[in-house]
Structures are given as C-alpha cells and as structure tokens.
C-alpha cells in the first residue's frame, strides 16, 4: 500500500463570506487540510498549488485513457483523488479548465476519455470505476507519490454525470464522495447511493433540464448521509466546459469538506450560500 495521507490538525480562523452574506464562526480544523484558509475570493479562482499533468495511454484496460492533473507540491503530504468522466461526444480535453482548477486546490484529478464518445451513462460509470482502480493501483510514480489511494471522489458531466451516479451506486470502499455536473440519465432514482453527493445543475440547461434531471436526482438520494443541489444562474448545459467560477466554488468546497474532511469549508455549504450567481440551492445542512 502506498503511504496514506498524514492527518494535520489546527484551529481555523473565523471566516467572513461577503459574497454569500454569511459570517462563519470559528471551526475546529480536522481531516486532511491542504492549502491556506479558504476565502470567497480564493474559492472563485484557482487554488494555491502549482499543477503538472501526465497523459494516460488509451491502451489501459477499462477506459480510453485521459489526463491526470496533480499538485507539484510534496510538502503537505498526499492528496485525495478525483476521477471525472466527460459527457456524450466529449473528450478529456474539454474539461482541462475545471480539472486544473480542482487540482490547484489540492487534489489529483484524472479526467478520462471513454471507450467511445457515444458511450451511455452506465458504461461511463463502469469506466469511472475502472479508472479508480487504475489511479489507485497503476498510476505513474509521480502521481502515486502524491495520491492518498484511500480517498477518491467520482465526478462527471452530462452522461458522465449520470455515470457518476452509477459509479457512486456501485462504489468501492475508497470512493468517499461524488459530484455530478449537469447530469443526464434515464434512471431518475438513486436511493442506493450512500456517500455524500452534490448535484450541480444549470438553470437554462436545455439538454438535461434541471426539472427532469438534476432536481429529481437530488430528491432521490435518500441513502446519502449528506447531499446538496446547487444551480448556477443563467447557465447552460456546457457550463462544465467553460469552467464557471461558481460551479468551481461548489465543486471544490464539497470535495474539501467530504473528501478532505476539512471543516474549514463547511461554512461555504451550510447555511446555504446566497448569491445572484445561484438560482437555487438545497442541502441537508450538515451539523
């Protein structure tokens, strides 16, 4: 087994969230803290870590290769991992912006290519699970030395978001949380998902309308110990390809809280953030 991440503990400073209209009370730092104390400005942009990339061959078993984005730093211990699937007809390169953003906040991010660009959600979910195995067992040494193989999240966009729900429903023990971006799936009910899960929808999504996709998915997550639904105002289906700032803020905050177990980020999720950039936000408000 590769070396597990070293737990760090500290007391976080009081956080002020002017963009959210929220003042956070001091929280006991916990989990796998990486990076400086969060602020609204930092969460709306790239993080503090420099990022390198490496390619994954299309000859790997189970999925179509891809690109890994990872922090270059080795001074703060290892990092949690994220496997992200593209949407229908898309490739890994379409998500370079969001992948680099997430990695810069202290995560190893594998954006996969699928076996064909036409693969359906369940196939993409199986490929996500195969990519999790690759990342935790066969990643290049530069990545492996920075990865905490016991802490993995799954994610994806559109049909890849539907695949994310499938992967979460059929997860291995190392998968700790999930974030689905504008997910699309014909199955609207996911009560078997039993990990913290965030759905990020887009208000003006005409391909996966939130009324028939994201919101029903969120409502069906009865087995998830915590869940959240964030809807980006005036956004369309391809928001994940444009690396929207508020989508990035929600994505990173959720990963920090539920993959890194970093309580400094809880105030960015609960109480619900309020902004003209969000047309809807719902959650179970972890205590």
C-alpha positions as CSV (number, residue, x, y, z in Angstrom):
1,X,0.0,0.0,0.0
2,X,1.2,3.5,-0.7
3,X,1.7,5.8,2.2
4,X,-1.7,7.2,3.5
5,X,-2.1,10.9,4.0
6,X,-0.9,12.4,7.2
7,X,-3.6,13.9,9.3
8,X,-3.0,17.5,10.2
9,X,-4.9,19.5,12.9
10,X,-5.1,23.2,13.5
11,X,-7.6,25.8,14.6
12,X,-9.2,27.6,11.6
13,X,-9.7,31.4,11.8
14,X,-13.2,32.9,11.7
15,X,-14.3,33.1,8.1
16,X,-16.1,36.1,6.6
17,X,-18.2,35.4,3.5
18,X,-19.2,38.7,2.0
19,X,-20.3,37.2,-1.3
20,X,-22.6,34.8,0.5
21,X,-23.9,37.2,3.0
22,X,-22.7,34.8,5.7
23,X,-20.2,35.2,8.6
24,X,-18.7,31.9,9.6
25,X,-18.0,31.0,13.2
26,X,-14.6,29.5,14.1
27,X,-14.4,25.8,13.4
28,X,-12.1,23.2,14.6
29,X,-9.8,22.2,11.8
30,X,-9.9,18.5,11.1
31,X,-9.2,15.9,8.4
32,X,-6.7,16.3,5.7
33,X,-6.1,20.0,5.5
34,X,-4.3,21.2,2.4
35,X,-3.7,24.8,1.4
36,X,-4.4,28.1,3.1
37,X,-7.6,29.1,4.9
38,X,-10.4,29.4,2.4
39,X,-12.0,32.8,1.4
40,X,-14.7,33.6,-1.1
41,X,-12.2,35.1,-3.4
42,X,-9.9,32.0,-3.3
43,X,-12.8,29.7,-3.9
44,X,-13.9,31.6,-7.0
45,X,-10.5,31.1,-8.7
46,X,-7.6,28.7,-8.9
47,X,-6.0,27.4,-5.7
48,X,-2.5,27.8,-4.3
49,X,-0.9,24.7,-5.7
50,X,1.0,24.6,-8.9
51,X,-0.2,21.8,-11.2
52,X,1.5,19.4,-13.5
53,X,0.0,16.9,-16.0
54,X,0.7,13.5,-17.3
55,X,-1.1,11.5,-20.0
56,X,-2.7,8.1,-19.6
57,X,-2.4,5.8,-22.6
58,X,-5.6,4.7,-24.4
59,X,-4.3,1.2,-24.1
60,X,-5.2,0.9,-20.5
61,X,-7.9,-1.6,-19.6
62,X,-11.4,-0.5,-18.9
63,X,-11.5,3.1,-20.2
64,X,-10.0,5.2,-23.0
65,X,-7.0,6.8,-21.3
66,X,-7.0,10.5,-20.4
67,X,-5.0,13.1,-18.5
68,X,-4.0,13.4,-14.8
69,X,-3.7,16.8,-13.2
70,X,-1.8,16.8,-9.9
71,X,-0.2,19.3,-7.5
72,X,3.5,19.5,-7.8
73,X,4.0,20.1,-4.1
74,X,5.2,17.3,-1.8
75,X,5.4,19.4,1.3
76,X,1.8,19.0,2.6
77,X,1.5,15.2,2.4
78,X,-0.6,13.3,-0.1
79,X,-3.8,14.4,-1.8
80,X,-7.2,12.9,-2.4
81,X,-8.1,11.8,-5.9
82,X,-10.9,12.6,-8.3
83,X,-12.0,10.6,-11.4
84,X,-14.0,12.7,-13.9
85,X,-15.9,11.4,-16.9
86,X,-16.7,13.6,-20.0
87,X,-20.2,13.9,-21.4
88,X,-21.6,12.5,-24.7
89,X,-19.3,13.1,-27.7
90,X,-16.8,15.0,-25.4
91,X,-13.2,14.2,-24.6
92,X,-11.0,14.7,-21.7
93,X,-9.5,17.9,-23.2
94,X,-12.9,19.6,-22.9
95,X,-12.5,19.6,-19.1
96,X,-8.9,20.9,-18.8
97,X,-10.0,24.1,-17.1
98,X,-12.2,22.6,-14.4
99,X,-9.7,19.8,-13.8
100,X,-6.8,22.2,-13.4
101,X,-8.9,24.4,-11.1
102,X,-9.7,21.4,-8.8
103,X,-6.2,20.1,-8.8
104,X,-4.8,23.6,-7.9
105,X,-6.9,23.4,-4.7
106,X,-5.1,20.2,-3.7
107,X,-6.4,17.1,-5.5
108,X,-5.2,14.6,-8.0
109,X,-7.6,14.7,-10.9
110,X,-7.9,12.0,-13.6
111,X,-10.1,13.2,-16.5
112,X,-10.8,10.1,-18.6
113,X,-11.5,9.6,-22.2
114,X,-14.3,7.0,-22.7
115,X,-14.0,3.9,-24.9
116,X,-16.2,5.6,-27.5
117,X,-17.5,9.2,-27.4
118,X,-21.0,7.7,-27.7
119,X,-20.9,5.5,-24.5
120,X,-24.1,5.7,-22.4
121,X,-24.2,6.7,-18.7
122,X,-23.9,3.2,-17.2
123,X,-21.0,2.4,-19.4
124,X,-19.3,5.7,-18.4
125,X,-20.0,4.7,-14.7
126,X,-18.2,1.4,-15.2
127,X,-15.3,3.2,-16.8
128,X,-15.1,5.6,-13.9
129,X,-14.8,2.6,-11.6
130,X,-12.1,1.1,-13.8
131,X,-10.3,4.4,-13.7
132,X,-10.5,4.5,-9.9
133,X,-8.7,1.1,-10.0
134,X,-6.1,2.4,-12.3
135,X,-5.5,5.6,-10.3
136,X,-5.1,3.7,-7.0
137,X,-3.1,0.8,-8.3
138,X,-1.2,1.7,-11.5
139,X,-0.8,5.5,-11.7
140,X,2.7,6.8,-12.7
141,X,5.1,7.2,-9.8
142,X,5.0,11.0,-9.8
143,X,1.2,10.8,-9.3
144,X,1.3,7.8,-7.0
145,X,3.7,9.5,-4.6
146,X,1.2,12.4,-4.2
147,X,-2.0,10.4,-4.0
148,X,-3.8,9.1,-1.0
149,X,-5.3,6.0,-2.5
150,X,-7.8,5.5,0.3
151,X,-9.6,8.8,-0.6
152,X,-11.2,9.0,-4.0
153,X,-14.1,11.0,-5.4
154,X,-16.1,10.4,-8.6
155,X,-17.4,13.1,-10.9
156,X,-18.6,13.7,-14.4
157,X,-20.5,15.9,-16.8
158,X,-23.8,15.2,-18.6
159,X,-23.9,11.5,-19.4
160,X,-20.6,11.4,-17.4
161,X,-22.7,12.9,-14.5
162,X,-25.2,10.1,-14.9
163,X,-22.2,7.7,-14.9
164,X,-21.1,9.4,-11.7
165,X,-24.4,8.4,-10.0
166,X,-24.0,4.8,-11.4
167,X,-20.4,4.7,-10.0
168,X,-21.5,6.0,-6.6
169,X,-24.3,3.4,-6.5
170,X,-21.8,0.7,-7.3
171,X,-18.8,2.1,-5.5
172,X,-15.7,0.5,-4.0
173,X,-14.7,1.4,-0.4
174,X,-12.2,4.0,-1.5
175,X,-14.9,6.2,-3.1
176,X,-15.9,8.7,-0.4
177,X,-18.0,11.3,-2.2
178,X,-19.4,12.3,-5.6
179,X,-20.1,15.5,-7.6
180,X,-22.3,15.2,-10.7
181,X,-22.2,18.2,-13.1
182,X,-25.4,18.8,-15.1
183,X,-26.1,15.0,-15.0
184,X,-28.1,13.2,-17.6
185,X,-29.6,9.7,-17.1
186,X,-32.9,7.9,-17.9
187,X,-33.0,6.5,-14.4
188,X,-34.3,9.2,-12.1
189,X,-34.0,7.4,-8.7
190,X,-30.8,6.7,-6.8
191,X,-31.7,5.7,-3.3
192,X,-28.7,3.2,-3.2
193,X,-26.1,6.0,-3.3
194,X,-24.7,6.0,0.3
195,X,-22.0,8.6,0.2
196,X,-22.2,12.4,0.4
197,X,-23.2,13.6,-3.1
198,X,-23.5,17.0,-4.7
199,X,-25.5,17.7,-7.9
200,X,-24.7,20.9,-9.8
201,X,-27.3,22.0,-12.3
202,X,-27.6,24.8,-14.8
203,X,-30.7,27.0,-14.8
204,X,-31.1,27.2,-18.6
205,X,-29.9,23.6,-19.4
206,X,-31.9,22.5,-22.5
207,X,-30.1,19.1,-22.8
208,X,-30.5,17.9,-19.2
209,X,-33.2,20.3,-17.9
210,X,-32.9,20.5,-14.1
211,X,-36.7,19.8,-13.7
212,X,-36.3,16.4,-15.2
213,X,-32.7,15.5,-14.3
214,X,-30.7,17.3,-11.6
215,X,-33.6,18.1,-9.2
216,X,-35.2,14.6,-9.4
217,X,-31.7,13.0,-8.9
218,X,-31.1,15.2,-5.8
219,X,-34.5,14.4,-4.4
220,X,-34.0,10.6,-4.9
221,X,-30.7,10.5,-2.9
222,X,-32.4,9.2,0.2
223,X,-29.5,7.0,1.2
224,X,-26.8,9.7,1.0
225,X,-25.7,10.8,4.5
226,X,-25.4,14.4,3.2
227,X,-26.4,15.9,-0.2
228,X,-26.6,19.2,-1.9
229,X,-28.0,20.7,-5.0
230,X,-26.6,23.9,-6.5
231,X,-28.0,25.6,-9.6
232,X,-25.9,28.1,-11.5
233,X,-28.0,31.1,-12.6
234,X,-28.5,31.7,-16.3
235,X,-26.1,28.9,-17.2
236,X,-26.5,26.3,-20.0
237,X,-25.5,22.6,-20.3
238,X,-21.9,23.2,-21.3
239,X,-21.0,25.2,-18.2
240,X,-18.6,22.4,-17.2
241,X,-16.6,23.1,-20.4
242,X,-16.4,26.8,-19.6
243,X,-15.0,26.3,-16.1
244,X,-17.5,28.6,-14.4
245,X,-16.4,30.2,-11.2
246,X,-19.4,29.4,-9.0
247,X,-19.5,25.8,-10.3
248,X,-15.8,25.6,-9.3
249,X,-16.6,27.1,-5.8
250,X,-19.3,24.5,-5.1
251,X,-17.2,21.6,-6.6
252,X,-14.1,22.5,-4.6
253,X,-16.0,23.2,-1.3
254,X,-17.7,19.9,-1.5
255,X,-14.5,17.9,-2.2
256,X,-12.7,19.8,0.6
257,X,-15.5,19.1,3.1
258,X,-16.2,15.4,2.2
259,X,-13.1,14.1,0.6
260,X,-10.6,16.0,2.8
261,X,-12.9,16.1,5.8
262,X,-11.7,19.7,6.2
263,X,-14.2,21.6,8.4
264,X,-12.9,25.0,7.3
265,X,-15.1,24.6,4.2
266,X,-18.3,23.7,6.0
267,X,-19.4,27.3,6.3
268,X,-19.3,27.6,2.5
269,X,-22.0,24.9,2.2
270,X,-24.2,25.4,5.3
271,X,-26.1,27.7,5.8
272,X,-26.9,27.7,2.1
273,X,-24.8,30.2,0.1
274,X,-26.8,33.2,-1.2
275,X,-25.7,34.9,-4.4
276,X,-27.1,36.2,-7.6
277,X,-24.9,33.6,-9.3
278,X,-27.1,30.8,-7.9
279,X,-30.7,30.4,-8.9
280,X,-31.3,27.5,-6.5
281,X,-29.5,25.8,-3.6
282,X,-30.7,23.0,-1.4
283,X,-28.9,20.8,1.1
284,X,-29.2,18.7,4.2
285,X,-27.1,21.2,6.0
286,X,-24.5,19.1,7.9
287,X,-24.2,20.0,11.5
